[in-house]
Amino acid sequence: MGKYILLTIVLMIVSGSVVWLVMSLKIKKQYEEIRRAKDEAERANTAKSRFLANISHEIRTPINTIMGMNEMSMREDATGVPKPYFMSMMNYAFDVRNASESLLSLINDLLDVSKIESGKMHLVEQEYDSQDMLRSIVSMIRVRSMEKELTFDVVIDEMLPCRLFGDQGKIKQIVLNLLTNAVKYTETGGFALSVSMIEREDDICRLVFSVKDTGIGVKKEDIDKLFTAYERLEEQKNSGIQGTGLGLDISRRFTELMGGTLICESEYGKGSEFILTLTQKIIDKTPLGIFKEHDDSNKNGPYIPQFIAPDADVLVVDDSPMNLSVIKGLLKGTKVFVSTASSGEECLEKIKDTSFNIVLLDHMMPGMDGVETLTEIRKDYPDLPVYALTANTAVGEEFYKSKGFNGYLMKPIDSMVLEKTIMKHLPENMMEKPTKEDAVEDLKEIPSDLQWIYETEGINVPEGIKNSGSISNFIFSLNLFLDTIEGNAKVLRDSYESGNIRLYTIKVHSLKSSAKIVGALELAAFAEKLEKAGNREDKNYIDANEGKFLSDYETFGEKLSRLHDETENEDKEAIPDKELEKAYRALYDVIPQMDYDSVEMILEQLNEYALPKEDARIMKELKKKLKIFDWDGMEELIGRHSND
């Protein structure tokens, strides 16, 4: 009996072992199949995201062409055109514009989704003006609400801080999406935007953005589906409304990225309310006061700087003479002393000789770039305030602070942000309060002899004035842009032919900023594509496009050549010999000191006289070299004259 029991136990153990072995092998096989399926799904998702990003970028190019050509056709002179024909063509053009804008919006949504899913979407935080941000949102939606004859109420908390710090681009995109949906899904009645500060502690505030409409509403069981990608509710009912169903999903993900919440409260058939809650850092706690949709500040007279500091020393480092000139022009009213350097190596030399209050350092430069230069600065000057100058919107404050910068300034430079950044690092006793006498008078409009600039193909004058900071700076920037075409084109051509793709990439990056400053937006966009190709070492794209880019760039030499038209000397008094010699001696003294303002003043005084031919040539060369901060060239030029 005992033998049978023992045999039974052995058989049970053997059977159990066999079952366990079979099951473990089956489980292991299932696990391997699940792992392979997971890997394949991840690869497929990555491929999808990459495809979406690539195809979206490619589609945007022809869309921009369509929109540009359509805009040109709408601006054609209609003189002598039969009115019925003209009205028909304009109606077609308006339809093309509306369809193009809708298509571009859809493509931008796809790009955002692909960035989010690939993990490349980051916060781009910076200081911003809360009133300016709200104005831009309201102005865009106001037009759409009027087209549908809907009421649009705006209620802004008067205690809202006037300057905040955060990713205003993403906040703006979320709120615009909510308001756009309110317009789309509301046929009668209207909608409202309200913004309030519900909490403030030290320099952190909690904001609530509410968008409430009298539209079709959402069923209770469908609310969760609202924030799902590609999900659209009641397709048949809303078939006439354009969209991918991505907007709210992107808005939700942006909100999560910023640590906020986005919820929907709705009663079907009566309307919806979307509530965005997030925190922002306070830069200036001054209350916003009564919100004004339109900026009337330009009507109040000349620009007055926020501070005056003649004893302050600022170093600006950038390989682009245009960027140096623009920043110098933007700071002219503050009376700070601006020193410039065109490379990392020159920056380090100047820091040894002068105790600067702040350094503004370009990120991308030939030789030592901004990050490498900062590493050397921090070895000897750990507490020196250094801010990065960048046109790269893909990274934000966190990136630059992790590299050792105190922060960054986005190109084109905002004059208000620039001044406030410098003010943070100046002692109170160094700054004076500006008065009306310190107001910077500027031209109210482009001079009559330069009105032809408006007709210059490839130049967007309003954008150029905005990016340059003033009309006077815009005219100066145009002249500098023209003067540097030949030299820049040579560097581009030489770096490409020698296979120096890094230098080529840095140069097109610099040209991208220069083109934006003068409003050459298409050229800037072309430069950006070449820059991206250089960064990813896409030699094929550069080979296929560098010739056209160079040709497009060099055509601006002919387009802007009228800027160099010489003014006649007939109505000018001939300069006395003593005055001319006095000017040369003064230039000989101030040029080695790199005193920009003194050289500029002397050249302006000489411009009032008719100069002998050779002296006029020398002064013209000095002006060119001054614009690009070529101090060695100026010293050599003036030295040759003294030797003669």
Secondary structure, DSSP 4 states (H G I P E B T S, - for coil): -HHHHHHHHHHHHHHHHHHHHHHHHHHHHHHHHHHHHHHHHHHHHHHHHHHHHHHHHHHHHHHHHHHHHHHHHHTS--TT--HHHHHHHHHHHHHHHHHHHHHHHHHHHHHHHHHHHTT------EEEEHHHHHHHHHHHHHHHHHHTT-EEEEEE-TTSEEEEEE-HHHHHHHHHHHHHHHHHT--SSEEEEEEEEEEEETTEEEEEEEEEE-S----GGGGGGGGSTT--SSTTTTTTS---S-HHHHHHHHHHHTT-EEEEEEETTTEEEEEEEEEEEEEEEEE--S--SS--GGGG-SB--S-B-TT-EEEEE-S-HHHHHHHHHHTGGGTPEEEEESSHHHHHHHHHH---SEEEEESS-SSS-HHHHHHHHHHH-TTS-EEEEE--TTS-HHHHHHTT-SEEEESSPPHHHHHHHHHTTS-GGG-B---GGG-B---SS--GGGGGGGG-TT--HHHHHHHHSSHHHHHHHHHHHHHTHHHHHHHHHHHHHTT-HHHHHHHHHHHHHHHHHTT-HHHHHHHHHHHHHHHTT-HHHHHHHHHHHHHHHHHHHHHTGGGGPPPPSTTSEEPPHHHHHHHHHHHHHHTTTT-HHHHHHHHHHHTTEEPPHHHHHHHHHHHHHHHTT-HHHHHHHHHHHHH-
